[in-house]
């Protein structure tokens, strides 16, 4: 049910006509109660129209619904694209009976073209009539572009004897290397029936985004449209202002969705987990992990089951962090490839373990302190190149 798992949320997914495939391509999600909102957005200097419209609206802390169009990103479309977004938000708000400024919109797909507004206006009317507590699955399919499967996650927790739910859906398979504030295209939507003011929602995102969606990469390409939205309608009557359990639930949903995005990376066959320990501090650990996870050489080696120490050492060497080669220990698939700055000679053993398949684990201990960080990526395959060499994608 994803975004309709929590009480008071309705959703729909319809065919408006923005995907060449003719599949579901327009999602609408609305709360039956007033709601609060917080968000995180791309730091790209070419933000899409929806980011330009959503950021100031989210900053007010009030939103009750959102519209998502798939197939065209509405990015690099100038003021006309912003005007299109505002017009579509107003239409969706009018169709669902909420305030014009309480409706948000996101779009994903090809950068450059403008949205077919008239087509989407008709789709909005259809979606508003189809809103249902059972519409979450259709909504999660409607936001997909190059994704091969819908991505959803739910957490239900007991807060003081009453249950609250956090549900979410995400899309993303390519153009994935998010750097969002606070600390494909990536779109993530969470809804909850908890009673939470905007500050509480911002706290939950600030605690969760840096180690989930800001800690993944498919191809090292940050999108113009990356967005995470968290909306709370209070339908449960449970105030989560001081609840660490609520923050944990938000983090859990985001972590599940982030993993599914990486696992569904364009052309990917396996997830790569890069763990850096022993860094001078967490910032250094993050930079080291990000550099290893972003290495096309390393990602290609993993696809070929090559336990190549050199690919990892090269990436660490260019990371913006403190590093002493003589203290460096590197392991792949649980087999040490180096210790104390020297190769162990166990490359073939590690390659054999790697060839067994499943998640590929890379561990780097810098031997300099207590800083640690984990970054997720996926292997780089010929299918990724073929997919992105196709003009139609």
Residue pairs with C-beta under 8 A, 6 or more apart in sequence:
1 133
1 134
1 136
1 137
1 152
1 154
1 167
2 11
2 136
2 137
2 139
2 140
2 150
2 152
2 153
2 154
2 167
2 168
2 169
3 9
3 11
3 29
3 136
3 139
3 140
3 167
3 168
3 169
3 189
3 190
3 191
4 10
4 11
4 29
4 132
4 133
4 134
4 135
4 136
4 139
4 167
4 191
5 136
5 154
5 156
5 165
5 167
5 191
6 164
6 165
6 166
6 167
6 191
6 192
6 193
6 194
6 233
6 235
6 236
7 165
7 193
7 233
7 235
7 236
8 31
8 32
8 33
8 193
8 233
8 235
9 29
9 30
9 31
9 32
9 133
9 136
9 167
9 191
9 193
9 233
10 29
10 30
10 31
10 32
10 131
10 132
10 133
10 135
11 27
11 28
11 29
11 30
11 131
11 132
11 135
11 136
11 138
11 139
12 27
12 28
12 127
12 128
12 130
12 131
12 132
12 135
12 138
12 139
13 24
13 26
13 27
13 28
13 127
13 135
13 137
13 138
13 139
13 140
13 141
13 142
13 143
14 24
14 25
14 26
14 28
14 123
14 126
14 127
14 130
14 138
14 142
15 22
15 23
15 24
15 25
15 26
15 123
16 25
16 26
16 69
16 119
16 120
16 122
16 123
16 124
16 126
16 127
17 25
17 116
17 119
17 123
18 25
18 26
18 69
18 70
18 71
18 72
18 109
18 115
18 116
18 119
18 120
19 25
19 70
19 71
19 109
19 145
20 71
20 392
23 141
23 142
23 144
24 138
24 141
24 142
25 69
25 70
25 71
25 123
25 142
26 67
26 68
26 69
26 70
26 120
26 123
26 124
26 127
26 142
27 67
27 68
27 70
27 127
27 138
27 139
27 140
27 142
27 143
28 65
28 66
28 67
28 68
28 92
28 96
28 124
28 127
28 128
28 131
28 139
29 65
29 66
29 68
29 139
29 189
29 191
30 64
30 65
30 96
30 98
30 131
31 64
31 65
31 191
31 231
31 233
31 235
32 233
32 235
33 64
33 233
33 234
33 235
34 62
34 64
34 233
34 234
35 62
35 63
35 64
35 102
35 231
35 232
35 233
35 234
36 61
36 62
36 63
36 196
36 197
36 198
36 201
36 231
36 232
37 58
37 61
37 62
37 63
37 104
37 198
37 201
37 229
37 230
37 231
37 232
38 58
38 61
38 198
38 201
38 202
38 204
38 205
38 229
38 230
39 54
39 55
39 58
39 205
39 227
39 228
39 229
39 230
40 180
40 181
40 182
40 205
40 209
40 213
40 227
40 228
41 47
41 51
41 54
41 55
41 180
41 181
41 226
41 227
41 228
42 48
42 51
42 178
42 179
42 180
42 222
42 223
42 224
42 225
42 226
42 227
43 179
43 180
43 181
43 222
44 222
44 223
44 224
44 226
46 75
46 76
46 224
47 75
47 224
47 225
48 73
48 74
48 75
48 76
48 81
48 107
48 111
48 224
48 225
49 74
49 75
49 77
49 81
49 82
49 84
49 85
49 107
50 74
50 85
50 104
50 105
50 106
50 107
50 225
50 227
51 224
51 225
51 227
52 82
52 85
53 82
53 85
53 86
53 89
53 104
53 105
54 104
54 105
54 106
54 227
54 229
57 63
57 101
57 104
58 104
58 229
60 101
61 197
61 198
62 101
62 102
62 198
63 102
63 103
63 104
63 229
63 231
64 98
64 99
64 102
64 103
64 231
64 233
65 92
65 93
65 96
65 98
65 102
65 103
65 104
66 103
66 104
66 105
66 106
66 189
66 229
66 231
67 88
67 89
67 92
67 103
67 104
67 105
67 106
67 124
67 127
68 105
68 106
68 107
68 108
68 139
68 142
68 143
68 187
68 189
69 88
69 105
69 106
69 107
69 108
69 109
69 115
69 120
70 107
70 108
70 109
70 142
70 143
70 144
70 145
70 171
71 108
71 109
71 110
71 145
72 107
72 109
72 110
72 113
72 114
72 115
72 116
73 107
73 108
73 109
73 110
73 111
73 112
73 185
73 224
73 225
74 81
74 84
74 85
74 107
74 114
74 115
75 81
75 107
75 111
75 112
75 224
75 225
76 111
76 112
76 224
77 84
77 112
77 113
77 114
77 115
80 114
81 114
81 115
84 114
84 115
84 117
85 105
85 107
85 115
87 117
88 105
88 115
88 117
88 120
88 121
88 124
89 100
89 103
89 104
89 105
90 100
90 103
91 121
91 124
92 103
92 105
92 124
92 127
92 128
93 99
93 100
93 101
93 102
93 103
94 100
95 124
95 125
95 127
95 128
96 103
96 128
96 131
104 229
106 187
106 225
106 227
106 229
107 115
107 225
108 143
108 145
108 171
108 184
108 185
108 187
108 225
109 145
109 185
111 224
130 138
136 152
136 167
136 169
137 150
137 152
139 169
140 150
140 151
140 152
140 169
141 150
143 169
143 171
143 187
144 150
144 171
145 171
145 173
145 184
145 185
146 173
146 174
146 184
146 266
146 387
146 393
147 171
147 172
147 173
147 184
147 264
148 173
148 264
149 260
149 264
150 169
151 169
151 170
151 171
151 172
151 257
151 260
151 261
151 264
152 167
152 168
152 169
152 170
152 257
153 167
153 168
153 169
153 252
153 253
153 256
153 257
153 260
154 165
154 166
154 167
154 168
154 253
155 165
155 166
155 167
155 249
155 250
155 252
155 253
156 163
156 164
156 165
156 166
157 163
157 164
157 165
157 166
157 245
157 246
157 248
157 249
158 245
159 194
159 238
159 240
159 243
159 245
159 246
160 238
162 236
162 237
162 238
163 236
164 192
164 193
164 194
164 236
164 238
164 240
164 246
164 249
165 192
165 193
165 236
166 190
166 191
166 192
166 194
166 246
166 249
166 250
166 252
166 253
167 190
167 191
167 192
167 253
168 188
168 189
168 190
168 191
168 253
168 254
168 256
168 257
169 188
169 189
169 257
170 186
170 187
170 188
170 189
170 257
170 258
170 260
170 261
171 184
171 185
171 186
171 187
172 184
172 185
172 186
172 187
172 218
172 261
172 264
173 184
173 218
173 261
173 264
173 265
173 266
174 184
174 218
174 219
174 221
174 265
174 266
174 384
174 387
174 388
175 184
175 185
175 186
175 218
175 219
175 221
175 222
175 223
176 184
176 186
176 216
176 217
176 218
176 219
176 221
176 223
176 261
176 262
176 265
177 216
177 217
177 218
177 219
177 220
177 221
177 222
177 294
178 186
178 213
178 214
178 216
178 222
178 223
178 226
179 214
179 222
179 226
180 209
180 213
180 214
180 226
180 227
180 228
182 202
182 205
182 206
182 209
182 210
183 206
183 209
183 210
183 214
184 218
184 223
184 266
185 223
185 224
185 225
185 226
186 213
186 223
186 225
186 226
186 227
186 261
187 225
187 226
187 227
188 213
188 227
188 228
188 229
188 254
188 257
189 228
189 229
189 231
190 228
190 229
190 230
190 231
190 250
190 253
190 254
191 230
191 231
191 232
191 233
192 230
192 231
192 232
192 233
192 246
192 249
192 250
193 232
193 233
193 234
193 235
193 236
193 238
194 232
194 234
194 236
194 238
194 239
194 240
194 243
194 246
195 232
195 234
195 236
195 237
195 238
195 239
195 240
196 204
196 232
196 234
196 239
196 240
196 241
196 246
197 241
200 232
200 240
200 241
200 246
201 230
201 231
201 232
203 247
204 230
204 246
204 247
204 250
204 251
205 228
205 230
205 250
207 247
207 250
207 251
208 247
208 250
208 251
208 254
208 255
209 228
209 254
211 251
211 255
211 373
211 374
212 251
212 254
212 255
212 257
212 258
213 226
213 228
213 254
213 257
213 258
213 261
215 258
215 286
215 289
215 290
215 373
215 374
215 375
215 376
216 258
216 261
216 262
216 375
216 376
216 377
217 262
217 290
217 293
217 294
217 375
217 376
217 377
218 261
218 262
218 265
218 266
218 268
218 377
218 378
219 265
219 266
219 380
219 384
220 294
220 296
228 254
230 250
240 246
258 376
259 271
259 376
262 268
262 271
262 376
262 377
262 378
263 271
263 378
265 377
265 378
265 384
266 383
266 384
266 387
266 388
267 380
267 381
267 382
267 383
267 384
267 385
267 386
267 387
268 378
268 379
268 381
268 384
269 303
269 378
269 379
269 381
270 302
270 303
270 357
270 358
270 359
270 360
270 378
270 379
271 359
271 360
271 376
271 377
271 378
272 293
272 298
272 299
272 302
272 359
272 360
272 362
272 376
272 377
272 378
272 379
273 359
273 360
273 361
273 362
273 374
273 375
273 376
274 289
274 292
274 293
274 362
274 364
274 374
274 375
274 376
274 377
275 289
275 361
275 362
275 363
275 364
275 372
275 373
275 374
276 285
276 286
276 288
276 289
276 292
276 363
276 364
276 365
276 366
276 371
276 372
276 373
276 374
276 375
277 285
277 363
277 364
277 365
277 366
277 371
277 372
278 327
278 329
278 365
278 366
278 367
278 368
278 369
278 370
278 371
278 372
279 285
279 288
279 321
279 322
279 366
279 368
279 369
279 371
279 372
279 373
280 321
280 322
280 366
280 368
280 369
280 371
281 369
281 370
281 371
282 371
282 372
282 373
283 321
283 371
284 321
284 322
284 366
284 368
284 369
284 371
285 321
285 366
285 371
285 372
285 373
286 373
286 375
287 319
287 320
287 321
288 316
288 319
288 321
288 323
288 364
288 366
288 373
289 364
289 373
289 374
289 375
290 319
290 375
291 315
291 316
291 318
291 319
291 320
292 298
292 312
292 315
292 316
292 319
292 362
292 364
292 375
293 375
293 376
293 377
294 315
294 377
295 311
295 312
295 314
295 315
296 380
297 308
297 311
297 314
297 315
298 308
298 311
298 312
298 315
298 362
299 377
299 378
299 379
299 380
300 379
300 380
301 307
301 308
301 311
302 354
302 360
302 379
303 379
303 380
303 381
305 351
305 354
305 355
306 351
306 354
307 332
307 333
307 335
307 337
307 347
307 348
307 350
307 351
307 353
307 354
308 347
309 330
309 332
309 337
309 338
309 343
309 347
312 330
312 332
312 337
312 362
312 364
313 325
313 328
313 330
313 338
316 323
316 328
316 364
316 366
317 323
321 366
322 366
322 368
323 366
323 368
324 366
324 367
324 368
325 341
326 340
326 341
327 340
327 341
327 366
327 367
327 368
328 338
328 340
328 341
328 364
328 365
328 366
328 367
329 336
329 338
329 339
329 340
329 363
329 364
329 365
329 367
330 336
330 337
330 338
330 362
330 363
330 364
330 365
331 337
331 350
331 361
331 362
331 363
331 364
332 350
332 353
332 354
332 360
332 361
332 362
332 363
333 350
333 353
333 354
333 356
333 360
333 361
334 353
334 361
335 346
335 349
335 350
335 353
336 344
336 346
337 343
337 344
337 346
337 347
337 350
338 344
354 360
360 379
387 393
